[in-house]
């Protein structure tokens, strides 16, 4: 093993993963690392439990959003002071969209990607409904149309770095440059790319970005979101100007004065426990680097696609994920007519994947803890299930609340 | 001891409170209860750690906002399906304010209380700035002016149930009825009343309310906020329409369809760990009831005021908190010119209070864990500090980030 791979093996050993299961759903919810569990216990029992209100100063809870934001910034290629960890992705996108409209006035048009994660488009439509047609219009276009779209009257373009259904990686530098050349601002959703591949936001002059910490960043179920706003855009207004974004929070002034930095995009108080879990999870990345993780992720996704293509039982399944490395995120998505029952039979056999309507099985690859043997088990199990037809049993067709 | 007082003693014993300190800051950050600590450990280690993505169904994480909302509903006098636990107070107020403007169109005027907690007024001003003067105007008036104000063109009135500085309890039934008689909708901030006194939202026909769970509800630092929207108003739009408010979240439909219930006021994913802590903290209230807590709280605040008034060293200090029980929340606020150094000297001596600019010391009374002996220690210590003049030492004048 190289040093880089030894470091990954050490990291992997710290994750709480049952040897009886193969977890391939880190693109939906990352796994728990020992570091995170210990940190939560310390923050709850020692910090809150013993120091109570003094924790805001003594344990620097008050600076969590920017301190954790800076850690995320290192992973996504932003400078210190350009990322905040707070709220959730949807709310952060709302802030970015209205900020972009303000910065790019009098333009009023927002272009979104038709295949965007749905909440992104709901939020953009929500902005349009709130502000009215004279101040905001939203149009969702297929991502393929972006290469010929006229951006000359577009205020903001909002799209996903990696598509949640297919796992396709978009050309962030190219799309950003093309839209910006016509004066549009570009907002990327990094939910499926942060922590598994290089986003290099500053190098590619990205205007704004949002993401979450509960997928490949392993912050825990529903852990906080983040937003990136390039320094040059930080004069914009926060449409949700709560006391945490005030220039002097504890002066309790009657009028709002925005902080002269990224902190103006804060609103209310964040959960210190949730933030601490996210911070601990981010600290794991200090033992490795994005280039190593990307290499390992690409190796695993390619190995999975190759094994599927070579296996007599699985070789005819349609793979939605592109084969070229530069077009691939960190998941492999298969289209199967019987996708739902097959996904449930896989889970029943200990291969944890997920299903997306109407017919997609997603195999998420988390390079911090997935390894080659996971792929072998997944492919063998899938082949078994398909060959035996066991997925046709009625119990695999029952839909739960979350699939 | 009565049964009710025995129950309180049992609850108190479960709180992690050092015998060397008197904690009188539960109106800022509630204390940790063993139940909460154990619950967080279970949710992190057993639920997330072992069950991973399956937790959303198997542990019903997906329904936390409404399930926990219903628990809060019981404490504030709302029916099931009228309260959600989510986001933070500021963001929830934004949702209520825009919903009220929509419900009460074509009225555009929002009245807020001049002495409101600052974030409430910042958020209202933020709505006005976002929507523009034709759709929203905000005016902050002294709360005393509300009894003669003409509400006939007012869309919404936003104010605090208990004032954060003085601890004054407002006449919720009277103010609500007066504003509603002229067609205004009323939004109460329950941050300083939920969990310590009866709010009876439905009985008093309150339209909307917001609050937090980190003060008297003991959910932990920065734990989630809540919002109450009376059933009759739940047809309003959520201005932040994220996927968690969709009628069919996991269908991933391209267009937003609001849930046909309070859940439409959800936006993104909530921290499951933070929510679980809040839920465990709320479960503590099952062993008692609001009437008992209110009685105990009033006894303690009155005892504190009486002791201060009777002590030769403290009797001339101005008390901002009203003496009549029906005008008092669950804190006692003193005005002292040397308030800041005196508060720091109290903290140094183990009496944890807080300070609010420019000259207010707040003694928060959490009836779940404060008792008569806390008051004795607090008054004796305050008298000692004033008499000895120790608060004049330079070290007590240094201001931290959070006071």
Interface residues (C-beta under 8 A of the other chain):
Chain A: X16 X18 X23 X25 X28 X29 X31 X32 X36 X37 X40 X41 X44 X45 X48 X49 X50 X52 X53 X54 X55 X56 X57 X61 X62 X87 X88 X89 X90 X91 X94 X98 X114 X117 X118 X119 X121 X122 X123 X125 X126 X129 X130 X131 X140 X212 X214 X220 X221 X222 X223 X224 X225 X237 X238 X239 X240 X241 X242 X243 X244 X246 X250 X251 X252 X253 X254 X255 X256 X267 X268 X269 X270 X271 X272 X273 X274 X275 X277 X347 X352 X354 X356 X357 X400 X401 X402 X403
Chain B: X16 X18 X23 X25 X28 X29 X31 X32 X36 X37 X40 X41 X44 X45 X48 X49 X50 X52 X53 X54 X55 X56 X57 X61 X62 X87 X88 X89 X90 X91 X94 X98 X114 X117 X118 X119 X121 X122 X123 X125 X126 X129 X130 X131 X140 X212 X214 X220 X221 X222 X223 X224 X225 X237 X238 X239 X240 X241 X242 X243 X244 X246 X250 X251 X252 X253 X254 X255 X256 X267 X268 X269 X270 X271 X272 X273 X274 X275 X277 X347 X352 X354 X356 X357 X400 X401 X402 X403
